[in-house]
Amino acid sequence: MEKIIQLKVRKDLDPHQQLTIIKLKGSLISKGYTEIIHILDQDDEFHINTFETDAGQRNEVQQYITAFINAENLLDTISLK
C-alpha cells in the first residue's frame, strides 16, 4: 500500500536554498523512495510537494527528510506537512 508524504516549501528562496531543495528531491528519487514529486500552490508563500512511497518506508523517508532539513539548516524553508 502506498502512503502519501507532503512537504511544505517556501516559494521565496535564495539560489542556494533552491539548489538544496532540488538536491533533496533528487535524492528522494535516486534512493527509490518515490518516482515523481507533484508540486501544487498552497498560497502566495508556499508550495506543497506531494509524493507516494511504500507504507513500509514511510518512517524511514520521514527520518531522512528531517535529518536532511536539519543538516542543511532549512528549518525555515521546508517542513513535513
Backbone bond lengths (Angstrom), bond angles and torsions (degrees), N, CA, C in turn:
res aa  C-N    CA-C-N  psi(-1)  N-CA   C-N-CA  omega(-1)  CA-C   N-CA-C  phi
1 M - - - 1.451 - - 1.538 109.26 -
2 E 1.309 116.69 137.36 1.460 122.49 -179.50 1.527 110.38 -86.70
3 K 1.321 116.10 145.78 1.460 122.38 176.16 1.522 108.95 -122.69
4 I 1.308 116.01 138.50 1.461 121.36 -178.52 1.525 109.92 -91.02
5 I 1.323 115.02 135.93 1.460 122.12 173.96 1.515 107.02 -120.61
6 Q 1.327 116.39 136.43 1.461 121.47 179.75 1.526 110.09 -120.63
7 L 1.324 114.27 139.14 1.454 122.12 175.72 1.520 108.74 -118.04
8 K 1.302 116.20 134.28 1.456 121.99 176.75 1.529 106.86 -99.71
9 V 1.350 116.77 115.60 1.464 122.10 -173.24 1.527 109.73 -118.86
10 R 1.318 115.40 126.42 1.462 121.06 177.32 1.531 109.52 -63.18
11 K 1.325 117.26 138.97 1.466 121.97 -179.39 1.526 112.52 -77.37
12 D 1.319 117.18 -39.72 1.462 121.93 -174.98 1.531 109.59 -85.10
13 L 1.340 116.38 89.51 1.457 122.21 -177.00 1.520 110.89 -117.18
14 D 1.337 115.68 147.71 1.462 118.30 172.66 1.536 108.00 -80.27
15 P 1.326 118.05 167.10 1.472 119.98 -176.21 1.536 114.11 -56.93
16 H 1.320 117.42 -37.44 1.467 120.05 179.47 1.528 110.70 -66.32
17 Q 1.323 117.27 -42.34 1.470 120.65 178.24 1.520 110.45 -64.23
18 Q 1.338 117.18 -41.06 1.466 120.47 178.72 1.523 110.77 -59.70
19 L 1.327 116.47 -45.91 1.459 121.12 -180.00 1.531 110.93 -62.41
20 T 1.312 116.65 -40.74 1.459 120.87 -179.58 1.525 111.38 -66.30
21 I 1.325 117.60 -39.82 1.473 121.02 176.63 1.526 109.98 -64.22
22 I 1.321 117.02 -41.11 1.471 120.80 177.10 1.530 110.38 -61.63
23 K 1.328 117.00 -40.19 1.466 120.74 177.53 1.528 111.11 -62.34
24 L 1.328 116.67 -41.79 1.465 120.06 178.02 1.521 110.49 -60.88
25 K 1.315 116.75 -49.00 1.467 120.13 -179.03 1.529 111.12 -62.35
26 G 1.333 116.01 -42.58 1.463 120.22 178.40 1.520 111.97 -62.19
27 S 1.315 116.29 -39.95 1.460 119.03 -179.76 1.529 111.41 -69.36
28 L 1.332 117.65 -34.47 1.465 120.20 176.05 1.525 110.72 -61.28
29 I 1.320 115.96 -39.25 1.465 120.91 179.39 1.528 110.47 -73.96
30 S 1.333 117.16 -46.32 1.470 120.01 -176.52 1.530 112.47 -67.40
31 K 1.319 117.79 -28.62 1.467 120.91 177.31 1.530 111.80 -80.12
32 G 1.322 116.75 -3.34 1.461 120.66 176.83 1.517 114.37 82.52
33 Y 1.324 117.19 13.85 1.466 119.94 178.88 1.526 111.63 -72.35
34 T 1.318 117.22 -27.50 1.465 122.15 179.22 1.523 108.60 -158.09
35 E 1.322 115.98 169.11 1.455 120.67 177.03 1.516 112.17 -109.11
36 I 1.321 116.51 -25.49 1.466 120.42 -177.31 1.529 108.93 -149.15
37 I 1.323 115.77 147.23 1.457 122.10 177.43 1.528 107.52 -121.31
38 H 1.311 116.53 124.11 1.459 122.82 -179.47 1.530 109.03 -92.90
39 I 1.328 116.25 139.72 1.465 121.25 -178.99 1.522 108.91 -120.73
40 L 1.332 115.82 125.08 1.464 122.16 177.86 1.522 109.24 -127.80
41 D 1.332 115.91 150.95 1.460 119.93 173.67 1.517 109.52 -75.98
42 Q 1.328 116.67 134.25 1.462 120.09 171.10 1.520 109.31 -94.42
43 D 1.320 115.79 -48.47 1.466 122.42 179.86 1.526 107.62 -162.36
44 D 1.321 117.58 -159.27 1.466 120.81 -178.77 1.524 113.63 -71.64
45 E 1.334 116.86 -17.45 1.461 120.47 -175.02 1.524 115.18 -105.58
46 F 1.343 117.67 -25.38 1.463 119.68 -170.69 1.523 113.30 -134.69
47 H 1.340 114.33 149.67 1.460 124.51 166.21 1.523 106.84 -103.43
48 I 1.317 116.65 153.68 1.453 122.08 170.33 1.525 106.91 -113.01
49 N 1.330 115.75 119.62 1.461 122.61 177.14 1.522 107.13 -100.26
50 T 1.314 117.08 123.22 1.462 122.51 -175.15 1.515 110.12 -122.52
51 F 1.323 115.64 136.97 1.459 119.48 173.79 1.515 109.78 -149.59
52 E 1.326 114.85 160.06 1.460 121.62 178.50 1.512 109.27 -105.30
53 T 1.323 115.21 144.49 1.452 121.59 175.63 1.520 108.24 -141.09
54 D 1.309 117.10 162.52 1.462 120.33 177.71 1.522 109.85 -61.38
55 A 1.302 116.14 141.74 1.463 121.08 -179.06 1.528 111.36 -56.93
56 G 1.320 117.13 -35.47 1.453 121.45 -179.65 1.517 113.85 -69.76
57 Q 1.322 116.93 -19.23 1.464 121.51 -179.56 1.521 112.99 -100.07
58 R 1.295 118.07 -3.93 1.471 121.45 -173.30 1.528 112.59 -54.77
59 N 1.336 117.88 -50.13 1.462 120.20 -179.39 1.522 111.34 -64.48
60 E 1.330 116.92 -40.84 1.469 121.28 178.33 1.528 110.67 -61.13
61 V 1.324 116.78 -44.04 1.467 121.63 179.76 1.528 110.11 -63.86
62 Q 1.313 117.36 -45.29 1.465 120.50 -179.90 1.528 111.08 -63.03
63 Q 1.318 117.51 -39.37 1.463 120.76 177.39 1.527 110.76 -65.78
64 Y 1.335 116.76 -40.78 1.465 120.81 178.42 1.529 110.17 -61.93
65 I 1.324 116.97 -46.96 1.464 121.30 -179.20 1.532 110.37 -62.31
66 T 1.308 117.25 -45.43 1.465 121.37 179.79 1.527 111.16 -61.45
67 A 1.322 117.37 -43.74 1.466 121.14 178.42 1.527 110.66 -63.85
68 F 1.337 117.36 -40.86 1.467 121.58 179.29 1.526 110.36 -63.42
69 I 1.319 116.44 -46.10 1.469 121.18 179.64 1.522 110.44 -59.28
70 N 1.324 117.15 -44.71 1.460 120.94 179.88 1.526 111.82 -67.17
71 A 1.326 117.13 -44.15 1.467 121.46 -177.99 1.517 111.96 -64.60
72 E 1.340 116.99 -35.05 1.459 121.65 -176.97 1.524 112.66 -95.89
73 N 1.334 117.01 4.65 1.470 122.28 178.42 1.537 111.61 56.39
74 L 1.319 115.69 51.36 1.468 122.11 -177.58 1.528 112.49 -109.54
75 L 1.314 117.13 22.42 1.468 120.33 -175.02 1.517 113.31 -58.10
76 D 1.328 118.96 -32.73 1.466 122.21 179.92 1.529 112.21 -90.42
77 T 1.326 117.03 -1.01 1.454 121.63 -172.72 1.516 113.33 -107.32
78 I 1.334 116.51 -40.32 1.465 121.62 -173.98 1.523 108.83 -143.93
79 S 1.340 115.98 145.74 1.456 119.92 176.65 1.521 109.61 -150.38
80 L 1.323 115.38 155.99 1.460 120.40 172.55 1.511 107.70 -73.60
81 K 1.318 115.92 138.45 1.467 119.89 -178.89 1.504 109.54 -102.19
